[in-house]
Amino acid sequence: MCRRNAATHMLLSSDEHTNIFLIQEPWFDTIGTARLDSACQGIDLLGGVTSPSWEVLYPAIPKGSWAKVMTYAHKGTPNPHNKTPFTTVPRLDISTHPCLQVLNVVFDTKMWHIINFYHNVKDRSSLQALLALDIDVATPTLVVSDFNTHSPSCSPQTIPCSTWAGQVEDWATTNLLTLANTPGVITQRGTEQECDSVINLAWYNKAVIQAGSFSNLRMDWEGSLSSDHAPLQITGHPQPVINKPQEATNPGFLIDPDQKKEWLRAFKACPPPSGLPFTPTTVELEQAATELLCDIQTANKQSLRKRRPFHPKVAPWWDAECAIATQNLRNAQDTAT
């Protein structure tokens, strides 16, 4: 996120399809002031962007450090494309580094591990914290990271290899990780002086491949909000993938008991149904059923309010002007725009 406050607000307020955001380089700054007897003006409280429909999960942040990774988990009911309830639990007992976040995503009968990592090349301890992790081979594990690493296995051949690339690849091999990215597909667009690169990576462990827990990795450049990094979009499958019939696009009506008399009046005002013979045929029954459903829908339209399509709860100040600004930013083709 390149530490951008407004862009993070846009991301959380405009998204309708995501359950979990794993963020590297989040906005993390002063969000308030706390009392302290030894400081007349108090001390700054640091934190990240908040939004009503998202739970903010921080890594361990030692005193004097700033969070380099953060996670946002959708509160309450997940998005309509995945209605499986889940709980996201940060494992601060496993990692105490502000660049590394280990999460348990807990379902009713199963659990995933998710690792959110940012390689701060100015801080050698960040990579050492990752390399010290031993991944459980039996639990589906997803590793998502801005590795800031040029590796010959995934980067274009014209880019020099990072000196620590071998360490990263050895760690991945030891933990039976498989790269989900397509080698050579750009994840960061370079400036005029820099080349395009592949530094944002996703890895699956063996348990993911066996269970099919994650799939469909793609680069979402349209949702990058003018960042030079492409968001990696991944689909999780808590249950075995089953082809279900598509849900109706009509959201239906809100049932209001107070409108009972009005509904009955509207229903009785419909034309009387066609009479059925003593032994009706299948065609006659279906025609009568269709007429009955039409009368019910007519009464619904006249007496009940329609449901609104799903939309996540957003910040109180988010309005149409904000939504238009977000769309303009998504459509921007250059830095100046």
N, C-alpha and C positions, 0 to 999 in steps of 0.2 A: 504493500500500500504506500510505500515511500513516505510514511509518517504523515499522511494527509488526512486532516480532520474532516473537512467537508466531503471528500470523496468517500470516506468510510460511512458517514451519515447517509449519503446517497445509496451506497451499496446495501445497507441494512434496511432502509426505508422503501426501496423500490423493488427488492427481490421478492418473488412469489413462489419460488420452486426449490429453495435450498433448505436443508435441515441443519447442516453444520458448515461453518466457514472456518478454515484454518488459515490464519493470517501471519505473514512475515513482515517485518518492519512496520508494525502498527503505529498509529498515532498514540503516544504515551507522554502525557505532560501534566501540568498542574490542573487539578479539578476541584480544589478546595483548600482550606486552611484549617489546621488542627492546633489546639492549644498546647503550649509547652511552657512550664514555669521559667525555664532559662532563656526563652525567646519572647521578647515583648510583642513582636508582630506575629507570633505563631510560626508554624512551619508548614511548608507546602505539602499537600496531599497529592500524590501522583496516581494517575489512572488512565484508562482508555475511553474511547467513545462508548456511550450507552444508548440503548434503544428499547422502548417498552416491550417489544415482542422477542427480545433476544437475551439470553443469559450470557454474561461475560465470564470467561474462564481464563485466569492468569497463570503464568508459570511461577515457579519459585523466584522471588525477586530479592536477593540479598541487599542489605542496606547500602545505598550509594549506587545501585545498579538500576538500569531501565529495561523494561520488558522488550525483547526483540521478537517474540512470538506471542500470539493471543488466539483464543478460540471463541467463536460465538455459536451457541446452540439454541435452536428455536425453542421457545417456551411453549408449554401446553401442547395442543394438538399439532402434530407435524403437518407438513404440506400435503395437499390432496393426492399427490402422486405416490406418497409412501405414508400410510396411516398406521404403521407399526409403532407403538409407543416405545420410547427409549429414554435412558438416563445417561448423561455424560459426566464422568467422574474424573477429575484431574488427579494423577498419581504423583503428588509432591514428594512421596517417600522414595520414589525411584530416581527422579531428577531434581536437582536443586540449582540448575543453571537457567538464567533468564533467556537463553537462546534455544532451549530444548523443553518440549512439553510432551509428556506421556499421558494419554487419556484412555480410560475404559469406557466403551460405549456398551451399555448393558441393556439387553432385551429380556423378555420373559424367560426364555430358556437358553439363551446363548449370549456370548460377549465377543466384542472386537477390541483389539488394541489399535490405537492411532497415535502416530508419532509426528509431531509438528516441530520442524527444525529450521533454524536460520544459521548459516555459517557466516559468522562475523570474522572476516579475514584479518581484522585488526586485533582480534582476541583469540589467541591460540587455544585457550581452554574450551571454546565452544565446540570445536571439532573433536577434542579429546573427550568431552562429555558424551558425544554421540558414539564414538568408537568404543567407549566403555560399556555400552548397552549390549546385553545379551537378550535376543528376542526369543520368546516362547514359540517353539515350532508347532505346538498343538493349537494355538489360538490364532485365528485370522488377524493378520497385522498389516496395516497400511502405513507406509512412511511417505510423508509429503514434505518437501524441503526446497528452499532456495539454497542449493549447495555452494553457489559461487565457485564452481569447479569446472574446469574444462578437461574432459576426459576423452581419450581417443575412441572409447566404445560408444559414445553418443554424440559428441560434438563434431562439427565440420572439420575436415582434415587440415584446413588452412589456419586453424586456431592453435597456438602452442599449448601443450599439455600443462596443467597445473602440477606443481611439485608434489602436492599431497593427494593427487588423483589415485595413485596406487593404493594408498591407505584406505580410501573410501571404497574402492572396488574389492579389496581384500575383506573389509568388514561386511560388505554385502554378500560376498561369496560364503563367508563363514556362517552367516545367519540365514543362508538358503533363500536369499532375496532375488526376485526377478524384476528387471526394469520394465515398467508399464509403458514408458514413452517409446515412440517410434524413433530410433536413432536418426539424428540429423534434422528432425522437425524443430524449428526454431521456437524457443520459449521467451527469449528476450531480444527486443529490437535494439540494435546499436545506434549510437549517435553518429554524427558525421565523421568523428575520429575513431569510432569503435565498430567492430564487426558484430553482426547478429550472432547469438550464442544459444546454447542449450544448457541452462543452469538450474531451471526449475524442474525437479524430477519427482516421480512417484514410483514406489517400489511395493511389490506384493510378496508376502512370504509364501511358503509352500502350502500352508493351510488355506490361504485365500484361493489359490488355484484349484485345490481339491474341492472346496465347498462352493466355488463361484461367488464368493462374497462381494467382490468388487469387479466392475467392468466399465466399458465405454469411456475410457479416458479420452478427453478432447481438449483442445486449446480454445478457450472462449475469448477471442480477441475483441468481439463486439461488446463483451461485458467488462473490458479492462478499465473503463473510466479514464482513458487517456494515459494509463500507466504504460511503461515500456515493457512490463512483464505480462505475459498472458496468464489469466486465471486457469488453473487446471480443474476441469469439471469431471467428477467421477460419480458413477452410480453405485450405490450399495444395495445389496439384496439380503435383508434379514431372513427372509423365507425363500425356499426354492422358487425359481422363476416360473410362474404359471400364466399362460395367456388368458386373461380375463376379458369378458366383453366390455367394450368402452362404456363409460358412464354417460348418461344422457346430459346433453349440454344445457337443457332447461333446468334451472335450479329449483323450480317448483314454487309453492306458496307457504306462507307462515300461517299455521293453524291458530286461529284466535277464537277462544270460546265465547268471547263477548259479541262476536259477529254471528252467532248461531241463528238468531231470528232473521237477520238480513240474508244469510246464506239460504235458509229454507224458503224465504220469499222469492229469491232469485231462482232457486231450483224449481219451485212450483210454477213459476211464470214461463218455464220452457214449454214448447209444444208437447202435447201428450204423445207418449210412445206408440209405435205401431203395435197393434194387438198380435199376440202369438196364438197359433192354433194349439189344440190339445196335445198333438204330437209334432212339435216343430222339427224342421230339418236343421242340419248343421249350419247351413247358410243363413237361415232365419234367426238362429240363436246368435250367430256372430254379428248380424246386422243389429239385433236388439241390444247386444252388449256395446257395440260401437255408439249407438244413439245414447245409451245411458252414460257412457264415459264423456261424450260431448256435452251432455247436460250438466254433469258434475264440473267439467272444466269451465263451462259458461258461468256457473254459480260461483266458482272460485275466483274468476276474473272480476266479477262484479262486487264481491264482498271481502276478498282477502288481499293482503299485500304480497307482492312477489318477493322471494328470497333474493338477496344480493349475491353475486358471484364471490367466491373466496378471495379475500385479500388480507395480508398480514396486518396486525395492528402496528401503526407507525407513530412516529413522534407527533405530538399535538400541533407543532408548527409546520408539518409537512403538508403542502397544498399543491394545487395544479401548477403553480409557477415553479415550484421545486421539481416536479415531475418533468416539466418541459426542459428545465436546465439540465437535468440528468440525461434526458434523451439527446439534447444537443451535445453534451460531453461525450456520450457514447458514439455519436456520429462524427466527432471531430477527426480529421485526417492528419493534422499536424500539430506541433506543440503550441504555436501561436493561437490557433483556433481554440 
